[in-house]
Amino acid sequence: MKEFFKDNHKISALEAQYEAQKIAFAPVVFQVVRTMRDLKLLEILSNNKDGLTYDELAKKSDLSKYAVQLLCETALSANVISIDEEKVYLTKVGFFIHSDKMTNTNMNYNHHVNYLGLFYLEESIKKEKAEGLKVFSQEDTIYPALSTLPQKAKESWFEFDHLYSDSGFKEAINILKNLNPKSILDIGGNTGKFAILFAEKNPDIQITIMDLPQQIKLAKQNIYEKNILNISTYEANILIEEINIAKNFDIIWMSQFLDCFKDEQIIAILKKIVNSINTETEICIMEPFWDRQNNETAAYCIINTSPYFTAMANGYSKMFKYSDFKKLLLLAGLEIIETIDNIGLCQTLIRCKKA
């Protein structure tokens, strides 16, 4: 494991004051730069490498010179553009905001899903309840509300979720296949993305999706459209005490599922699984642990996903540090067989068995 953000105290007082102002004005900068992206200003600058004056940029964008100058001056302060001899140029930072898929997915997610709800973060922290979700729904958690979110919010949520999980699916499928299972239980299978990919590549292996009724409804539609025959579904809320885990599966699979719960719930879920399996069954868990990333950029993105869980998702869960998560596995009566890093963009796969 790597240590990130270790030397962040080694800056001067003047540098620290500047960093503090960046935080104070971060919402303003975010919205200005997002607006420039969505109004195609960054695209226009990207297509004009020799730079444009404010008048030229206004003409090409059908905006007023006032609007262009206002946006560009904030973008200048954020290193998104540069200005030389009264011409505006796109910087490397601007290039990533314009062209990088991960950056745009993160920006869309934070704008359409999180921005309004994060206003209620303090209230959510105090109550351990997703108070920000009320901007979209009266549900207690976001999961039953996903299918009814406003279209842009729903698209951005699934785009974000799939970008980080889907990138690891191909390698994860190969790992699971090499364990030679005949049956897999996908707990928290969501819309069936992983199960469908696995089933298509392994038609002789039976896979069952277990999730909330609202998610199973979406999964069933996707399975029907793909005409896949080796996937079954099980509608259930795993947190309900009376709900049992079906026995006789060779692998219990959970991908970015357990980070949706608080510590004691995770232990309870894992204990429920442990009580339903034999010593031959493997539990395979895939999560993006921030302290097992390749670089600080990845760790930064994962850490800053956690406030979404507090304000929007449920009020109490977060992205994990591996060393903390490992303790929960041991408390639940599991033994770690193998930990595999660098799966897809940011995932770690943990293979466990009953201790």
Buried (B, 14 or more C-beta within 10 A) or exposed (E): EEEBEEEEEEEEEEEEEEEEEEEEBEEEBBEBBBBBBEBBBBBBBBEBEEBBBBEBBBEBBEBEEEBBBBBBEBBBBBEBBBBEEEBBBBBEBBBBBBEEEBBBBBBBBBBBBBBBBBBBBEBBBEEEBBBBBBBBBEBEBBBBBBEEBEEEBBBBBBBBBBBBBBBBBEBBBEBBBEEEBEBBBBBBBBBBBBBBBBBEEBEEBBBBBBBBEBBBBBBBEBBEEBEBEBBBBBBBEBEEEEEEBEEEBBBBBBBBBBBBBBBEBBBBBBBBBBEBBEEEBBBBBBBBBBBBBEEBEBBBBBBEBBBBBBBBBBBBBBBBBBEEBBEBBEBBBBEBEEBBBBBBBBBBBBBBBBE
